[in-house]
């Protein structure tokens, strides 16, 4: 079964995975109107590797990190150009997003996160500043108080970009904070929906996806 929200594995008979059901029970109508993972970031695979390399402190400034960032930028730009209109329609946006927000790092990373530069290079929308609230604890699930919205968003349709979706807590927390700040619609686009093939459920899910789509790049394809 495929989770209706994040396109990851869900238990048979359930519309959503455990983490997305938890988020729904915690935040309900404050969650994103649409979630679009671009690809499956399978542990040990190329996309998962690029998502690690492009922001690795150890590889900062190296050709390896730059090449990974370039591939991710190309993937994001191509997805938004080719499928963005479907995401906006799924989110109920009449004319597409009017602003973009990048999910901040929950690891206390100093300076500008590499994802912000990547998004800025291929998304021509006014940015919404986000900051982690001082002394905030990002517990499991959705916590709208984890992030502070630094720009007016009342009535805005906001595109939220994150690099990796594991549980979705960070991206959905940002969506909830934006909704509480007055955003009208929120669409989340994620570069990679993380899957660990060592997890039996993920392994069975990946095998089913590969049987259905025997291509070199495995993609969710919801939109």
Secondary structure, DSSP 8 states (H G I E B T S, - for coil): -B-TTT-SB--TT-SS-HHHHHHHHHHGGGS-SEEEEEEEEETTSHHHHHHHHTT-TTTTTSHHHHHHHHHHHHHHHHHHHHHHHHHHHHHT-SS--SEEEE---TT---S--HHHHHHHHH--SEE--EEE-TT----SS--GGGEEE-S--TT-EEEEEEEEESSSHHHHHHHHHHHHTT-SEEEEEEEEEEE-TTSHHHHHHHHHHHHH--SSS------
